[in-house]
């Protein structure tokens, strides 16, 4: 039985409530400010890693298969291995400062440290090669040493960032009232887009020439900004955790985790949709960047400005889409976005032949991609039970990262087999996204069966 929200006398100021917190309008604005501040810093920080790695790996003459594995499959592997246990542990964690913020305090400096180290990987590799090359096989070049060091750092980053991203998402669900969640997420997306646009316009063009300075400065800024957010945002009181004697051991955690996540068809279908769209968009994204640089011949400045314009245009879409999600449902918005993504990428291989064509495609594709990003996040917030939100929310990442492991490898092989015909990345997106349409229809049907817009009650797994 979901908790009953508190009632207030008629004529009293509007109150906004979660399961364990209540805000006035002013309190909600203060909460919004600090969460948005953290989101700005987070998006700026993550842009450095995401935009830098595929181009840097290409400069090191890495194969397309290795680029796919390094930029995506590593992330998927660490999520599948560790996130089930971490999410269940976080749901049951009780400390004086909450159950999510302690994780953020621990993993934020570790995440920053690994990303800053990625920025200095050529120097680390050069130092190691200069001192130990005499003891290495002749086939081990300086570039190979740098790739090995990068691999270690990338795996470390993906592990720490996995905990950070998920704990931040769980914190939002715990402290933000559901009746304003979609519009709240829209503002998160707006701030994140501004952050990304600032990075792409002012920083991205200089990323290769001022690599060390940018990585170090962004890392310090992010560490200070995120710690400030954690200090200012307060969690509420939670119900008692699962008794220790009822918690599964380490070996049984995976079995219990996947059984509970997949037991209910409504959640199972949404996991499938998320898996397919992640494989569609994220696996192709790195190679669409390479399409712009290698096939169309765009330089760093040209790509940065196109990506920045795309981000700027998308600002106009977020709040109306957030209103649509709250007014109707994020599930319907998600279905529409998938259909549009499929149609847009089906036409791209034919019509994108120049820098201007790539700009038009990027601007047009921003609407369905923004709609999907916002609606899937709002769907998870409203669909999953609050009692096990960390577990079910992490299930999206676990299954999505399983898709990344397989999808990044397969699309990398596809690029190698087609002799780096990066137009095939559009075909990949169109085909894989089309396969997500029917299971999304099933999600909408299941949501209506459990109460729909006004009376939805999240089903819990049976034991």
C-alpha positions as CSV (number, residue, x, y, z in Angstrom):
1,X,0.0,0.0,0.0
2,X,1.6,3.3,-1.1
3,X,1.9,5.9,1.7
4,X,-0.9,8.5,1.9
5,X,0.4,12.1,1.2
6,X,-0.2,14.5,4.1
7,X,-3.2,16.8,4.0
8,X,-3.1,20.5,4.6
9,X,-5.7,23.1,5.7
10,X,-7.7,24.8,2.9
11,X,-6.1,28.0,1.9
12,X,-2.6,27.1,3.2
13,X,0.4,27.5,0.9
14,X,0.9,24.8,-1.8
15,X,3.0,21.9,-0.4
16,X,5.0,19.4,-2.4
17,X,5.6,16.0,-0.9
18,X,7.6,12.9,-1.5
19,X,7.2,9.7,0.6
20,X,9.3,11.2,3.4
21,X,9.8,14.9,2.6
22,X,7.6,18.0,2.3
23,X,8.5,21.3,0.6
24,X,7.0,24.7,0.4
25,X,7.3,26.4,-3.0
26,X,10.4,28.2,-1.8
27,X,11.9,25.0,-0.5
28,X,11.3,23.3,-3.8
29,X,13.1,26.1,-5.6
30,X,16.1,25.8,-3.3
31,X,16.2,22.1,-3.8
32,X,16.0,22.7,-7.6
33,X,18.9,25.1,-7.5
34,X,21.3,22.8,-5.8
35,X,20.3,19.7,-7.9
36,X,20.6,21.8,-11.1
37,X,24.0,23.1,-10.0
38,X,25.2,19.5,-9.5
39,X,23.7,18.5,-12.9
40,X,25.5,21.4,-14.7
41,X,28.9,20.3,-13.2
42,X,28.2,16.6,-14.0
43,X,27.3,17.2,-17.6
44,X,30.3,19.4,-18.2
45,X,32.6,16.9,-16.6
46,X,31.2,13.8,-18.5
47,X,31.4,15.6,-21.8
48,X,35.1,15.8,-21.6
49,X,35.5,12.0,-21.4
50,X,32.7,11.1,-23.9
51,X,33.9,13.5,-26.6
52,X,37.6,13.0,-26.1
53,X,38.0,9.2,-26.0
54,X,36.9,8.1,-29.5
55,X,38.9,10.8,-31.3
56,X,42.0,10.1,-29.1
57,X,41.7,6.4,-29.7
58,X,41.5,7.0,-33.5
59,X,44.7,9.1,-33.2
60,X,46.4,6.2,-31.5
61,X,45.4,4.0,-34.6
62,X,43.0,1.8,-32.6
63,X,40.7,-0.4,-34.6
64,X,37.0,0.4,-34.8
65,X,36.3,-2.8,-32.8
66,X,38.6,-1.6,-30.0
67,X,37.0,1.9,-30.1
68,X,33.6,0.2,-29.6
69,X,34.8,-1.9,-26.7
70,X,36.7,0.9,-25.0
71,X,33.9,3.5,-25.3
72,X,31.0,1.3,-24.4
73,X,31.5,-2.4,-23.7
74,X,33.8,-1.7,-20.6
75,X,31.0,0.4,-19.1
76,X,28.5,-2.4,-19.7
77,X,30.7,-5.0,-18.2
78,X,31.3,-3.2,-14.9
79,X,27.6,-2.3,-14.6
80,X,26.4,-5.9,-15.1
81,X,29.0,-7.2,-12.6
82,X,28.6,-4.7,-9.7
83,X,25.4,-2.7,-10.0
84,X,22.9,-5.4,-8.8
85,X,24.7,-5.7,-5.4
86,X,25.4,-2.0,-5.0
87,X,21.7,-1.0,-5.8
88,X,20.2,-3.4,-3.3
89,X,22.8,-2.3,-0.7
90,X,22.0,1.4,-1.2
91,X,18.2,0.8,-0.9
92,X,18.9,-0.7,2.6
93,X,21.6,1.8,3.7
94,X,20.7,4.0,6.6
95,X,23.1,6.8,7.8
96,X,22.6,10.2,9.5
97,X,23.0,11.9,6.0
98,X,20.8,9.4,4.1
99,X,21.3,6.4,1.8
100,X,22.5,8.0,-1.4
101,X,24.7,11.0,-0.5
102,X,27.3,8.8,1.4
103,X,28.0,7.0,-1.9
104,X,28.4,10.3,-3.7
105,X,30.9,11.6,-1.2
106,X,33.0,8.5,-1.7
107,X,32.9,7.9,-5.4
108,X,33.1,11.5,-6.7
109,X,36.8,12.1,-5.9
110,X,37.6,8.6,-7.3
111,X,35.7,9.3,-10.5
112,X,37.5,12.7,-10.9
113,X,40.9,11.1,-10.3
114,X,40.5,8.5,-13.0
115,X,39.3,11.1,-15.6
116,X,42.1,13.4,-14.9
117,X,44.5,10.5,-15.2
118,X,43.0,9.7,-18.7
119,X,44.0,13.2,-19.7
120,X,47.6,12.5,-18.7
121,X,47.7,8.9,-20.2
122,X,50.1,9.9,-23.0
123,X,52.6,11.3,-20.4
124,X,52.2,8.2,-18.2
125,X,52.7,5.9,-21.2
126,X,55.7,7.9,-22.4
127,X,57.3,7.8,-19.0
128,X,56.8,4.0,-18.7
129,X,58.1,3.3,-22.2
130,X,61.2,5.5,-21.8
131,X,62.2,3.6,-18.6
132,X,61.2,0.1,-19.4
133,X,61.2,-0.3,-23.2
134,X,64.4,-2.3,-22.9
135,X,62.6,-5.0,-20.9
136,X,59.5,-5.1,-23.2
137,X,59.0,-7.2,-26.4
138,X,60.0,-5.3,-29.6
139,X,56.4,-5.3,-30.7
140,X,55.3,-3.1,-27.8
141,X,55.3,0.5,-29.1
142,X,54.7,3.6,-27.0
143,X,51.2,3.8,-28.5
144,X,50.5,0.2,-27.3
145,X,51.6,1.1,-23.8
146,X,49.3,4.2,-23.8
147,X,46.4,2.0,-25.0
148,X,47.0,-0.5,-22.1
149,X,47.1,2.4,-19.5
150,X,44.0,3.9,-21.1
151,X,42.2,0.5,-20.8
152,X,42.9,0.3,-17.1
153,X,41.9,3.9,-16.5
154,X,38.7,3.5,-18.6
155,X,37.6,0.4,-16.6
156,X,38.2,2.3,-13.4
157,X,36.3,5.3,-14.6
158,X,33.3,3.3,-15.7
159,X,33.1,1.5,-12.3
160,X,33.2,4.7,-10.2
161,X,31.1,6.7,-12.6
162,X,28.5,3.8,-12.6
163,X,28.0,4.2,-8.8
164,X,28.0,8.0,-9.1
165,X,25.4,8.3,-11.9
166,X,23.1,5.8,-10.4
167,X,23.3,7.2,-6.8
168,X,22.6,10.7,-8.2
169,X,19.5,9.4,-10.1
170,X,18.3,7.5,-7.0
171,X,18.8,10.7,-4.9
172,X,16.5,12.6,-7.3
173,X,13.8,10.0,-7.0
174,X,14.0,10.2,-3.2
175,X,13.9,14.0,-2.8
176,X,11.8,15.3,-5.7
177,X,8.0,15.2,-5.6
178,X,6.5,12.9,-8.3
179,X,3.7,15.4,-9.3
180,X,6.4,17.8,-10.7
181,X,9.0,15.2,-11.6
182,X,8.7,15.4,-15.4
183,X,9.0,19.2,-15.4
184,X,11.8,18.9,-12.9
185,X,13.7,16.5,-15.2
186,X,13.0,18.9,-18.1
187,X,14.9,21.6,-16.2
188,X,17.7,19.2,-15.4
189,X,17.9,18.5,-19.1
190,X,17.9,22.2,-20.0
191,X,20.8,22.9,-17.6
192,X,22.6,19.8,-18.8
193,X,22.2,21.0,-22.4
194,X,23.5,24.5,-21.5
195,X,26.5,22.8,-19.8
196,X,27.1,20.6,-22.9
197,X,26.8,23.6,-25.3
198,X,29.2,25.7,-23.3
199,X,31.7,22.8,-23.4
200,X,31.2,22.1,-27.1
201,X,31.5,25.7,-28.1
202,X,34.4,26.9,-25.9
203,X,36.3,23.8,-24.8
204,X,35.9,21.0,-27.3
205,X,37.8,22.7,-30.2
206,X,40.8,23.0,-27.9
207,X,40.5,19.5,-26.3
208,X,43.4,17.9,-28.2
209,X,45.8,20.9,-28.1
210,X,45.2,21.8,-24.4
211,X,44.4,18.3,-23.1
212,X,46.1,18.3,-19.8
213,X,45.0,21.8,-18.7
214,X,41.3,21.1,-19.6
215,X,41.2,17.7,-17.9
216,X,42.7,19.1,-14.7
217,X,40.6,22.2,-14.5
218,X,37.3,20.4,-15.3
219,X,38.1,17.8,-12.7
220,X,38.8,20.3,-9.9
221,X,35.6,22.3,-10.8
222,X,33.5,19.2,-10.8
223,X,34.8,17.9,-7.5
224,X,34.1,21.2,-5.7
225,X,30.7,21.7,-7.3
226,X,29.4,18.2,-6.6
227,X,30.6,18.2,-3.0
228,X,28.8,21.5,-2.5
229,X,25.6,20.0,-3.9
230,X,25.8,17.0,-1.6
231,X,26.3,19.3,1.4
232,X,23.2,21.4,0.6
233,X,20.7,18.7,-0.4
234,X,19.1,16.8,2.5
235,X,17.5,13.4,2.5
236,X,14.6,12.5,4.6
237,X,13.8,9.5,6.9
238,X,13.4,6.2,5.3
239,X,11.4,3.1,6.4
240,X,13.4,0.4,8.2
241,X,15.6,-1.6,5.8
242,X,15.3,-5.2,5.0
243,X,16.4,-7.3,8.1
244,X,19.9,-8.6,7.7
245,X,18.7,-12.2,8.0
246,X,16.4,-11.8,5.0
247,X,19.1,-10.3,2.7
248,X,20.6,-12.8,0.2
249,X,24.3,-13.5,0.3
250,X,26.6,-12.4,-2.4
251,X,26.1,-15.5,-4.5
252,X,22.3,-15.3,-4.4
253,X,22.1,-11.5,-5.0
254,X,22.2,-11.9,-8.8
255,X,19.6,-14.5,-8.9
256,X,17.2,-12.6,-6.6
257,X,18.0,-9.3,-8.4
258,X,17.1,-10.6,-11.9
259,X,14.2,-12.7,-10.7
260,X,12.5,-9.6,-9.1
261,X,13.4,-7.3,-12.0
262,X,12.0,-9.6,-14.7
263,X,9.1,-11.2,-12.8
264,X,6.5,-8.5,-13.8
265,X,5.7,-8.1,-17.6
266,X,5.3,-4.4,-17.3
267,X,8.8,-3.8,-16.1
268,X,10.2,-6.6,-18.3
269,X,8.9,-4.9,-21.4
270,X,10.3,-1.5,-20.4
271,X,13.7,-3.1,-19.7
272,X,13.6,-4.5,-23.3
273,X,12.7,-1.1,-24.8
274,X,15.5,0.6,-22.9
275,X,18.0,-2.1,-23.9
276,X,17.1,-1.7,-27.6
277,X,17.2,2.1,-27.7
278,X,20.5,2.2,-25.8
279,X,21.9,-0.3,-28.4
280,X,20.5,1.9,-31.1
281,X,21.7,5.3,-30.0
282,X,24.7,4.9,-27.8
283,X,26.5,2.3,-29.8
284,X,26.1,4.3,-33.0
285,X,27.0,7.7,-31.4
286,X,30.7,7.3,-31.4
287,X,30.8,6.3,-35.1
288,X,28.5,9.1,-36.1
289,X,31.1,11.4,-34.6
290,X,33.7,9.6,-36.7
291,X,31.4,9.9,-39.8
292,X,31.5,13.7,-39.3
293,X,35.3,13.8,-38.9
294,X,36.5,11.0,-41.2
295,X,33.8,10.8,-44.0
296,X,32.7,14.5,-44.1
297,X,36.1,15.9,-43.2
298,X,34.9,18.2,-40.4
299,X,37.5,19.6,-38.1
300,X,37.2,19.8,-34.3
301,X,35.9,23.4,-34.4
302,X,33.3,22.5,-37.0
303,X,32.0,19.5,-35.1
304,X,32.0,21.4,-31.8
305,X,29.9,24.2,-33.3
306,X,27.4,21.8,-34.9
307,X,27.1,19.9,-31.6
308,X,26.7,23.2,-29.7
309,X,24.0,24.5,-32.1
310,X,22.2,21.2,-31.7
311,X,22.3,21.4,-27.9
312,X,21.1,25.1,-28.0
313,X,18.1,24.3,-30.3
314,X,17.1,21.4,-28.0
315,X,16.7,23.9,-25.1
316,X,13.4,24.9,-26.6
317,X,12.0,21.4,-26.5
318,X,12.6,20.3,-22.9
319,X,10.0,22.1,-21.0
320,X,7.1,21.6,-23.4
321,X,8.0,17.9,-23.5
322,X,8.1,17.8,-19.7
323,X,4.6,19.3,-19.6
324,X,3.4,16.7,-22.1
325,X,4.9,13.9,-19.9
326,X,3.1,15.3,-16.8
327,X,-0.2,16.1,-18.7
328,X,-0.5,12.8,-20.6
329,X,2.2,10.3,-19.9
330,X,5.9,9.9,-20.5
331,X,5.2,6.5,-22.0
332,X,3.3,8.0,-25.0
333,X,6.1,10.6,-25.5
334,X,8.7,7.8,-25.4
335,X,6.8,5.8,-28.1
336,X,6.6,8.9,-30.4
337,X,10.3,9.6,-29.9
338,X,11.2,6.0,-30.9
339,X,9.1,6.2,-34.1
340,X,10.7,9.6,-35.1
341,X,14.2,8.3,-34.4
342,X,13.6,5.3,-36.7
343,X,12.3,7.5,-39.5
344,X,15.1,10.2,-39.2
345,X,18.0,7.8,-39.3
346,X,16.4,5.9,-42.2
347,X,16.7,9.0,-44.3
348,X,20.1,10.2,-43.0
349,X,22.4,7.9,-45.2
350,X,20.7,9.4,-48.3
351,X,20.5,13.1,-47.5
352,X,23.6,13.8,-45.3
353,X,26.3,14.4,-47.8
354,X,28.0,17.6,-46.5
355,X,28.7,19.7,-43.4
356,X,25.4,21.6,-44.0
357,X,23.5,18.3,-44.4
358,X,25.0,17.0,-41.1
359,X,24.0,20.3,-39.4
360,X,20.4,19.9,-40.6
361,X,20.3,16.2,-39.6
362,X,21.7,17.0,-36.1
363,X,19.2,19.8,-35.6
364,X,16.2,17.7,-36.8
365,X,17.3,14.6,-34.8
366,X,17.6,16.7,-31.6
367,X,13.8,16.6,-31.0
368,X,13.3,12.8,-30.9
369,X,16.5,12.3,-29.0
370,X,15.6,14.9,-26.4
371,X,12.1,13.4,-26.2
372,X,13.5,10.0,-25.5
373,X,16.0,11.1,-23.0
374,X,13.4,13.0,-20.9
375,X,10.5,10.5,-21.3
376,X,12.4,7.4,-20.5
377,X,13.8,9.0,-17.3
378,X,10.4,10.2,-16.3
379,X,8.9,6.8,-17.1
380,X,11.3,5.1,-14.7
381,X,10.6,7.6,-11.9
382,X,6.8,7.0,-12.2
383,X,6.8,3.4,-13.2
384,X,9.0,1.7,-10.6
385,X,8.0,1.1,-6.9
386,X,9.7,3.5,-4.5
387,X,10.5,0.7,-2.1
388,X,12.9,-0.9,-4.6
389,X,13.6,2.1,-6.8
390,X,17.4,1.7,-6.6
391,X,17.1,-1.9,-7.7
392,X,14.7,-1.4,-10.5
393,X,16.3,1.8,-11.7
394,X,19.7,0.1,-11.8
395,X,18.1,-2.7,-13.8
396,X,17.8,-0.3,-16.6
397,X,21.5,0.3,-16.5
398,X,22.3,-3.4,-16.1
399,X,20.3,-4.5,-19.1
400,X,21.3,-1.4,-21.0
401,X,24.9,-2.0,-20.4
402,X,24.4,-5.6,-21.4
403,X,23.3,-4.1,-24.7
404,X,26.4,-1.9,-24.8
405,X,28.7,-4.9,-24.3
406,X,27.2,-6.7,-27.2
407,X,26.1,-3.7,-29.3
408,X,29.4,-1.8,-29.3
409,X,31.3,-5.0,-30.2
410,X,28.9,-5.8,-33.1
411,X,28.8,-2.3,-34.5
412,X,32.6,-2.1,-34.3
413,X,32.9,-5.3,-36.2
414,X,30.3,-4.0,-38.7
415,X,32.4,-0.9,-39.3
416,X,35.5,-3.0,-39.8
417,X,33.7,-5.3,-42.2
418,X,32.4,-2.4,-44.2
419,X,35.9,-0.8,-44.3
420,X,34.9,2.1,-42.1
421,X,31.8,3.0,-43.9
422,X,30.5,5.1,-41.1
423,X,27.1,5.8,-42.9
424,X,26.2,2.3,-41.7
425,X,25.9,3.8,-38.1
426,X,22.6,5.4,-39.3
427,X,21.3,2.1,-40.7
428,X,22.1,0.4,-37.4
429,X,20.2,3.0,-35.4
430,X,17.1,2.8,-37.7
431,X,16.9,-1.0,-37.6
432,X,17.5,-1.4,-33.9
433,X,15.2,1.4,-32.8
434,X,12.4,0.0,-35.0
435,X,12.5,-3.2,-32.9
436,X,11.7,-1.2,-29.8
437,X,8.3,0.1,-31.0
438,X,6.1,-3.0,-30.2
439,X,7.5,-3.6,-26.6
440,X,6.9,0.1,-25.9
441,X,3.2,-0.4,-26.9
442,X,3.1,-3.3,-24.4
443,X,4.5,-1.0,-21.7
444,X,1.6,1.5,-22.3
445,X,-1.0,-1.3,-22.1
446,X,0.5,-2.7,-18.9
447,X,0.6,0.8,-17.3
448,X,-3.1,1.3,-18.1
449,X,-3.9,-2.1,-16.6
450,X,-2.3,-1.1,-13.3
451,X,-4.3,2.2,-13.0
452,X,-3.0,4.5,-15.7
453,X,-2.4,8.2,-15.3
454,X,-4.5,9.0,-12.2
455,X,-4.6,5.7,-10.4
456,X,-1.4,3.9,-11.1
457,X,-0.1,1.6,-8.3
458,X,3.4,0.1,-9.0
459,X,3.2,-3.7,-8.7
460,X,5.8,-5.4,-6.4
461,X,7.4,-8.7,-7.2
462,X,6.1,-11.8,-5.3
463,X,8.4,-13.7,-3.1
